[in-house]
Amino acid sequence: EEEDEEDPVDTMISRTGCATQHQELQECMAQERDWRFCQNQLRAFRDCMVHHQRLQD
């Protein structure tokens, strides 16, 4: 099947340098199943993405 193909979203996030923060957020969501318990991970991912976006501007 196509499971061997990398997800385009994962590829995009890897290019930002925020893959670790994204993985931590995904793991929290898988465990907690509630965004309210993952605010630290969400904030870290958001901050990383904002930093990457500023570097692009």
C-alpha positions in Angstrom: 0.0 0.0 0.0 0.9 3.7 0.1 1.9 3.5 3.8 5.6 3.8 2.8 5.1 7.3 1.3 5.8 10.2 3.7 2.9 12.4 4.5 3.2 15.8 2.7 2.3 17.6 5.9 5.1 15.8 7.8 7.5 16.7 5.0 6.5 20.4 5.2 6.9 20.4 9.0 10.3 18.7 8.8 11.5 21.5 6.5 10.6 24.1 9.2 12.7 22.5 11.9 9.7 22.0 14.1 9.3 18.2 13.6 10.2 17.5 17.3 7.6 19.9 18.6 5.0 18.5 16.2 5.8 14.9 17.3 5.5 15.9 21.0 2.1 17.5 20.3 0.9 14.5 18.4 2.0 12.1 21.2 0.2 14.3 23.8 -3.0 14.3 21.7 -2.8 10.5 21.2 -2.4 10.0 25.0 -4.7 12.7 26.4 -7.3 13.1 23.5 -8.0 16.6 24.7 -6.2 19.8 23.5 -6.6 21.3 27.0 -4.0 18.9 28.4 -1.5 19.7 25.6 -1.2 23.4 25.9 2.5 23.4 26.6 3.2 21.2 23.5 0.8 23.3 21.4 2.5 26.5 22.5 6.0 25.1 21.7 4.9 24.0 18.3 3.2 27.3 17.5 6.2 29.3 18.7 8.5 27.2 16.5 6.3 27.7 13.5 6.1 31.5 14.1 9.9 31.7 14.4 10.3 29.8 11.1 7.8 32.1 9.4 9.6 35.2 10.6 12.8 33.8 9.1 11.1 33.3 5.8 9.9 37.0 5.6 
